[in-house]
Amino acid sequence: MAFSYQLKRSGRRRSIGIIVDPRRGVIVAAPRWVGQAQIDQVLKDKQAWIEEKIALFASQPALKEKTFQDGETLAYLGKEYPLRHEPELIKGVHLRLDKIAVSPGSRADLRSLKKIVRSWYYAEAGKVLAERIAVYAPKLAVNPRKVAVKEHRRQWGSCTRKGSLNFNWKLIMAPMEIVDYVVVHELSHLRHLNHSREFWRTVEAIVPDYKQRRKWLKTNGHKLEI
């Protein structure tokens, strides 16, 4: 193989997972009981996909971590807003037409600012996703048992066998049409808990250009970071 990787083992994992991250490289997460031969076989099977991801990230400008300085930009539903420090406001994040204003309270260090912005993103994701689910669930004649916003490294959304939906909070940084695609994707799993032809037909009936939206996520999803 023409790439190196980090191996992380966990007693909780049941299967081997692979993450290709633009900052951290290739990460393989495996159960403690899985042998190296099995890991090597999975890497061999996924080699083309891994190398494609590595090449994609290498062809794009390196992502810079946010410093949360005044004037830096933050994404919200596909639009970049300048970040403004406005300590006179109530502590928290305030979305305006032309900016995202942050009032850090008594502490204005990087860690505190990131925590405040992250918490705001979580809350906004919850509100926006609830609104979009209310739009699309009736069209699909489904009703999720529970909806949660979580931290996912690899997934944008998931559906459990019990009918609960989980969404990645970072979706709030993507354009609304991408949010809609992920919402429809997961709602469709309430009818088809697989990726069969019937599943994709269900998605396509609501989002005819789902392939273009899925491609956007594959190409730009790694940029949705703070």
JOCORSUL-V950206 format. One record per backbone hydrogen bond with DSSP energy under -0.5 kcal/mol. NH is the residue of the N-H (numbers start at 1). CO is the residue of the C=O. E is the energy in kcal/mol with one decimal. If there is no record, write none. Layout:
NH,CO,E
NH,CO,E
This chain:
6,26,-2.7
8,6,-0.6
8,28,-3.2
10,30,-2.0
17,29,-3.0
19,27,-2.8
21,19,-0.6
21,25,-2.9
25,21,-2.1
27,19,-3.1
28,6,-3.5
29,17,-2.9
29,27,-0.6
30,8,-2.5
30,28,-0.5
32,10,-1.1
34,31,-1.1
39,35,-1.7
40,36,-2.8
41,37,-1.8
42,38,-2.0
43,39,-2.4
44,40,-2.1
45,41,-2.4
46,42,-2.0
47,44,-0.8
50,46,-2.7
51,47,-2.8
52,48,-1.9
53,49,-2.1
54,50,-2.5
55,51,-2.3
56,52,-2.1
57,53,-2.4
58,54,-2.1
59,55,-1.4
60,57,-1.0
71,83,-3.6
72,69,-2.0
74,81,-2.7
76,79,-2.4
77,172,-3.3
78,173,-1.5
79,76,-1.6
81,74,-3.0
81,79,-0.5
82,98,-0.5
83,72,-3.7
84,100,-2.4
86,84,-0.7
86,102,-2.4
89,86,-1.9
92,103,-2.3
94,101,-3.2
96,99,-2.9
100,82,-2.5
101,94,-2.8
101,99,-0.5
102,84,-3.0
103,92,-2.9
104,102,-0.6
107,104,-1.0
113,109,-2.5
114,110,-2.6
115,111,-2.0
116,112,-2.2
117,113,-2.5
118,114,-2.7
119,115,-2.2
120,116,-1.9
121,117,-2.5
122,118,-2.4
123,119,-2.2
124,120,-2.8
125,121,-2.8
126,122,-2.1
127,123,-1.9
128,124,-2.9
129,125,-2.7
130,126,-1.8
131,127,-1.9
132,128,-2.3
133,129,-2.6
134,130,-1.9
135,131,-1.0
136,132,-2.3
137,133,-2.9
140,136,-1.4
141,137,-0.7
142,137,-2.1
145,163,-2.6
146,163,-0.7
148,165,-2.3
150,148,-0.5
150,167,-3.2
152,150,-0.6
158,166,-2.2
160,164,-2.6
163,160,-1.7
165,146,-3.3
166,158,-2.5
167,148,-2.4
168,156,-2.2
169,150,-2.2
171,168,-1.9
172,169,-1.6
173,170,-1.9
174,171,-1.8
176,77,-0.6
178,175,-1.2
179,175,-1.9
180,176,-3.0
181,177,-1.5
182,178,-2.2
183,179,-2.5
184,180,-2.8
185,181,-2.6
186,182,-2.5
187,183,-2.6
188,184,-2.3
189,185,-0.9
190,187,-1.3
191,188,-1.4
192,188,-2.0
194,192,-2.0
200,196,-2.1
201,197,-2.1
202,198,-1.9
203,199,-2.1
204,200,-2.7
205,201,-1.8
206,202,-0.7
206,203,-1.1
207,203,-3.2
210,207,-1.7
212,209,-0.8
213,209,-1.6
214,210,-2.8
215,211,-2.2
216,212,-2.0
217,213,-1.9
218,214,-2.1
219,215,-2.2
220,216,-3.0
221,217,-2.3
223,220,-2.0
224,221,-1.5
225,223,-2.3
